[in-house]
């Protein structure tokens, strides 16, 4: 007995209509429930790098 394949609707609100979901699918395997987690991980990494590059010139300035 074969199992029916899970289908995801492409209608309004479905993951197929989400531009960010389609963009992430180009680079990695992502499931519809992981979009929020992936977004938070990206935001966290972006803020850490942004803070580092803001503090780096201060650290290497002539205020020593």
N, C-alpha and C positions, 0 to 999 in steps of 0.2 A: 504494500500500500504506500503510495507516494504522498509526500506532504505538499500542501499547496504553498506556493511561494508567496512571501510577504510582499505586498505592493504598497507603495507610498503615493498618495494622491498628489498630483501636480497642481491642484487648484489653489485658490486663495489661502494663504496661511500655511501651505505645505512647504516642506523643505526645498522642493524644486523651484519655488518662486523666490527663494531667499538668495539674493546676489552674493552675500558673504559666504553662504554655504557652498554655492557653486564655485566661488573663488578658492576656497580652502580645498575643495575636492581636486583642484588642479595639482596641488603639491603634496597631499597626504590622504590617507584613508580616514574619513571622518563620518560619523554617524549623526543623524539628526539631533539626538539628545546631547551631543558633545559640543554643540556650537557655543553655548554659554561658557563652558569650561575652557575651551580653546580661546575664546575672546578674552577671558580673564587672565589666562596665562600670557597671551600676547601683550595685554595692557600692563601686566606686572613687569614683564621683561623690558618693555618700552620705557616705563617709568624709571626702572633701575638704570638702564643705559643713559637715559636723558639726564638723570641726576648726576651720574658719573661724569658725563661730558660737561656739565655745568660747573662742577666742583674742580675738575682737573685744571683749568687755567688758574684758579685761585690757589691751588696747592703748589703750582710751579711758578707763581708770581714772585715779584721781588720783595714781598713783605716779610721775608725770612729774616 
